[in-house]
Amino acid sequence: MGFLTLIGLFVIFYYLFYIIFPWFSDCDALTKFKEKFGKPVDSLRNQVVWIVGASSGIGENLAYSLADAGCKLILSARRTDLLEKVKTNCLRGNVKLTEKDILVLPFNICDAEVHQKMLNTALSEFGQLDILVNNAGRTQRAIWEKIDLKVDKELFHLNVFSIISLSRVVLKYFLEKGKGHFAVTSSTAGFTGVPFSASYTGSKHALHGYFESMRTEKATNNIAITMICPGPIQTDFLYESFTENPGEKLEQKTAVSSTKVSAKRCGQLISIGLANQLEEIWIANPIVILLCYLKYYPNLNNIIWRHLGPRFFQKVRDSKDIVKT
């Protein structure tokens, strides 16, 4: 068998793998490999992890996964009562942690004036910070041309600028320390165009732009960045969703679907990504994972996306029609 034939077979098997693999996974290939053969989540034991957006959904379940691994946690969101509940659940039956190993630190991330104060509080409690998880944010459902510009600004303030502000404060500490790790909850919408969520999609693209710039700029400073890209996850995210109107919430119940990845599983996969310092994690059902890989087949991807149409993607995402046209 000639050399060129071997190269040709390798290319064929390589592309076949990325067509077949997604049908048997709820994450990208590298994350799945690290789950089987990489560092276990327990390797993070005793590290201090600050989760902003820890009161529900993905952040809450990430807290449970990291608590099981013995991480010391700082839990932040606006509502103290929900954070206290998460803390109680983290400690229940957990022999690796005590009451003093979890700090409830409520604040409004949109208030940039308190970011340095919050970091100082965290450091005074634990003496160090190893990982910052930027998980705060809200989604959106709206028709592109009907979105009021005030909504774009409000959504970007929460999903982008508040996160960048806090991260700049923490980055200064990480640079002084000599190392640090950022995790950022983006979305599969962070690298592809998602219908009926223009402001949200733009905000997630912006996060990739900001943090990929940081990754390149600080490549020699021992600063790790993990971009977390969930697809449809079974959480109650639609109730707080932005719409096209300023100050309005969608207030719809999220449909329960077997095609959505559970929040618990999502938290586990993120923990694996943190333990192995993966640069990017995709977490979604097989159809979404396959569509993500199709982005590397530009011509074929464009044909398929146009053929399937926006209603198909809304059904995959929400399991029902949210936006009526």
C-alpha positions in Angstrom: 0.0 0.0 0.0 1.5 3.3 -1.1 2.1 6.4 1.0 -0.5 8.5 -0.7 -3.1 5.7 -0.3 -2.4 5.6 3.5 -2.8 9.4 3.6 -6.1 9.1 1.7 -7.4 6.4 4.0 -6.4 8.4 7.1 -8.3 11.4 5.8 -11.4 9.3 5.0 -11.4 7.7 8.5 -10.8 11.0 10.1 -13.8 12.6 8.6 -16.0 9.5 9.0 -15.1 9.6 12.7 -16.4 13.2 13.1 -19.6 12.2 11.2 -20.3 9.1 13.3 -18.9 10.0 16.7 -21.5 12.7 17.6 -24.3 10.2 17.4 -22.9 8.4 20.5 -21.9 11.4 22.6 -23.2 14.4 24.5 -19.9 16.4 24.2 -17.1 17.0 21.8 -14.5 14.3 21.1 -11.7 15.8 23.2 -13.9 16.3 26.2 -15.1 12.7 25.9 -11.5 11.5 25.6 -10.5 13.4 28.7 -13.4 12.0 30.6 -12.1 8.5 29.9 -8.3 9.0 30.0 -7.6 12.6 31.3 -7.2 14.0 34.8 -10.1 13.2 37.1 -12.1 15.9 38.7 -10.7 14.9 42.1 -7.4 16.4 40.9 -9.0 19.8 41.6 -9.3 19.0 45.3 -8.5 22.0 47.6 -8.5 24.4 44.7 -10.6 27.6 45.3 -13.2 28.0 42.6 -15.4 31.1 42.4 -18.7 30.4 40.5 -20.5 33.6 39.5 -24.1 32.6 38.6 -24.2 29.7 41.0 -27.8 29.9 42.3 -29.5 27.7 39.7 -29.1 25.7 36.5 -25.6 25.0 35.1 -23.8 27.0 37.8 -25.6 25.2 40.6 -24.9 21.8 39.2 -21.2 22.7 38.6 -21.0 23.6 42.3 -22.3 20.2 43.3 -19.8 18.4 41.0 -16.8 20.5 42.3 -18.0 20.1 45.9 -17.9 16.3 45.4 -14.3 16.6 44.2 -13.4 18.6 47.4 -13.0 22.0 45.9 -13.4 25.1 48.1 -16.2 27.2 46.6 -17.2 30.8 46.4 -20.9 31.0 45.3 -22.1 34.2 43.8 -25.4 35.5 42.4 -28.0 38.1 43.4 -30.2 35.9 45.7 -28.7 34.9 49.0 -31.5 32.4 49.8 -30.8 30.4 46.7 -27.1 30.4 47.2 -27.5 29.2 50.8 -29.6 26.4 49.5 -26.9 25.4 47.0 -24.3 25.6 49.8 -26.4 23.3 52.0 -26.7 20.8 49.2 -23.0 20.9 48.5 -22.2 20.0 52.2 -24.9 17.4 52.6 -23.1 14.0 53.0 -19.9 15.5 51.9 -16.9 14.4 54.0 -14.4 16.4 52.0 -15.7 19.8 52.9 -16.8 21.7 56.0 -18.9 24.8 56.5 -15.9 27.1 56.2 -15.0 25.7 52.8 -17.9 27.3 51.0 -18.4 31.1 51.0 -21.7 32.6 49.9 -20.9 35.9 48.3 -24.0 37.5 46.9 -23.7 40.6 44.6 -25.0 42.0 41.3 -22.4 41.4 38.7 -23.7 44.3 36.7 -22.4 46.6 39.4 -18.8 46.9 38.3 -18.0 49.2 41.3 -18.1 46.2 43.7 -16.0 43.8 41.7 -12.7 44.6 43.4 -14.4 44.5 46.8 -15.8 41.0 46.1 -12.4 39.7 45.0 -10.9 41.1 48.2 -13.5 39.4 50.3 -12.9 36.1 48.6 -9.2 36.4 49.1 -9.5 37.4 52.7 -11.6 34.2 53.3 -9.4 31.7 51.5 -6.1 33.4 50.9 -6.1 32.5 47.2 -8.3 32.0 44.1 -7.5 29.4 41.5 -10.4 29.4 39.1 -13.0 32.0 38.2 -16.2 30.6 36.5 -18.1 33.3 34.7 -21.5 31.7 34.4 -23.8 34.8 34.8 -26.1 35.6 31.9 -29.5 35.4 30.4 -30.8 34.1 27.0 -33.2 35.7 24.6 -36.1 34.9 22.2 -37.0 37.6 19.6 -37.3 38.3 15.9 -34.1 40.1 14.6 -35.6 43.2 13.2 -38.1 43.8 16.1 -35.4 44.0 18.8 -35.2 47.4 20.5 -31.6 48.6 20.7 -32.1 49.1 24.5 -32.4 45.3 24.7 -29.1 44.8 23.0 -27.4 47.2 25.4 -29.0 45.7 28.5 -28.2 42.1 27.4 -24.6 43.0 26.5 -24.2 44.8 29.9 -25.1 41.5 31.7 -23.7 38.9 29.4 -20.5 40.6 28.3 -19.4 43.8 30.0 -20.1 42.8 33.5 -18.1 39.6 32.9 -15.2 41.4 31.3 -15.1 43.9 34.2 -14.9 41.2 36.8 -12.4 39.2 34.7 -10.1 42.2 34.4 -10.0 42.6 38.2 -9.3 38.9 38.7 -6.7 38.8 35.9 -4.6 41.4 37.7 -4.6 39.1 40.7 -3.8 36.0 38.5 -0.8 37.8 36.9 0.6 38.8 40.3 0.1 35.2 41.5 1.8 33.8 38.4 -1.1 31.6 37.2 -4.9 31.4 37.0 -7.8 29.8 35.2 -10.9 31.4 33.7 -13.9 29.4 32.7 -16.6 31.3 30.7 -20.1 29.9 30.0 -20.6 30.8 26.3 -22.9 28.7 24.1 -22.9 26.8 20.9 -24.4 30.1 19.8 -21.0 31.6 20.5 -19.6 30.3 17.2 -22.6 29.8 15.0 -25.7 31.8 14.1 -28.7 30.9 16.1 -32.2 32.1 14.9 -34.5 34.2 17.1 -31.7 35.2 19.6 -29.7 37.9 17.8 -28.6 39.9 20.8 -27.8 36.7 22.8 -25.9 35.2 19.9 -24.0 38.4 19.5 -23.1 38.6 23.2 -21.7 35.0 23.1 -19.7 35.7 20.0 -18.3 38.8 21.9 -17.2 36.6 24.8 -15.2 34.5 22.4 -13.6 37.5 20.9 -12.6 39.0 24.3 -11.3 35.8 25.8 -9.6 34.5 22.7 -7.8 37.8 22.6 -6.7 37.4 26.2 -5.6 33.8 25.5 -3.3 35.0 22.7 -2.1 38.1 24.6 -1.3 36.1 27.8 0.0 32.9 26.1 3.2 33.1 28.1 1.6 34.1 31.5 0.3 30.7 32.6 -3.3 31.9 32.2 -5.7 29.1 31.2 -9.1 29.8 29.6 -11.9 27.3 29.1 -14.8 28.4 26.9 -17.9 26.4 27.8 -20.3 26.0 25.0 -23.6 24.2 26.0 -26.3 23.5 23.6 -29.9 22.7 24.8 -29.6 22.0 28.6 -32.5 21.1 30.8 -32.8 24.2 33.0 -35.5 26.8 33.6 -33.7 29.4 31.6 -36.7 30.6 29.5 -38.5 32.3 32.3 -35.9 35.0 32.7 -35.2 35.2 29.0 -34.9 38.6 27.3 -37.4 39.4 24.5 -37.4 42.2 21.9 -38.8 44.7 24.4 -36.9 46.6 27.1 -37.5 45.4 30.7 -39.6 42.4 29.5 -39.1 38.8 30.4 -40.4 35.9 28.4 -41.8 34.1 31.5 -42.3 30.8 29.7 -41.7 27.4 31.2 -38.9 25.5 29.6 -40.1 22.3 27.9 -38.8 19.0 29.3 -37.2 16.9 26.6 -35.1 13.8 26.5 -33.0 15.4 23.8 -31.6 18.0 26.3 -28.6 17.3 28.3 -29.3 17.4 32.1 -27.9 20.2 34.1 -26.2 17.6 36.3 -24.4 16.0 33.4 -23.5 19.5 32.1 -21.9 20.3 35.5 -19.9 17.0 35.4 -18.6 17.7 31.9 -17.6 21.2 32.8 -15.7 19.9 35.8 -13.8 17.5 33.5 -12.9 20.4 31.3 -11.6 22.5 34.3 -9.5 19.6 35.6 -7.9 19.1 32.2 -7.8 22.9 31.3 -9.5 22.3 28.0 -9.7 25.4 25.8 -13.3 24.7 24.6 -16.0 22.3 25.6 -19.2 21.5 23.6 -22.0 20.0 25.6 -25.2 19.1 23.7 -27.3 16.3 22.2 -25.9 14.4 19.2 -27.8 16.5 16.6 -26.3 19.7 17.9 -22.8 18.2 18.3 -23.0 17.1 14.7 -24.1 20.5 13.5 -21.2 22.0 15.4 -18.7 19.8 13.6 -20.4 20.7 10.3 -19.0 24.2 10.8 -15.7 22.7 9.6 -17.3 21.8 6.3 -18.3 25.3 5.2 -20.0 24.6 1.9 -21.9 21.5 3.1 -22.8 23.4 6.4 -24.3 26.3 4.5 -26.4 24.0 2.3 -27.7 22.0 5.3 -28.5 25.0 7.4 -30.5 26.7 4.6 -32.3 23.5 3.9 -33.3 22.8 7.5 -34.5 26.3 8.2 -34.9 28.4 11.4 -38.0 26.5 12.6 -36.0 23.2 12.7 -33.3 24.9 14.9 -35.9 26.4 17.2 -37.4 22.9 17.8 -34.0 21.4 18.4 -33.2 24.2 20.9 -36.5 24.6 22.7 -38.6 21.5 21.8 -41.4 23.9 20.9 -42.2 27.1 19.0 -41.3 30.0 21.2 -41.2 32.8 18.6 -44.1 33.2 16.2 -43.5 34.7 12.8 
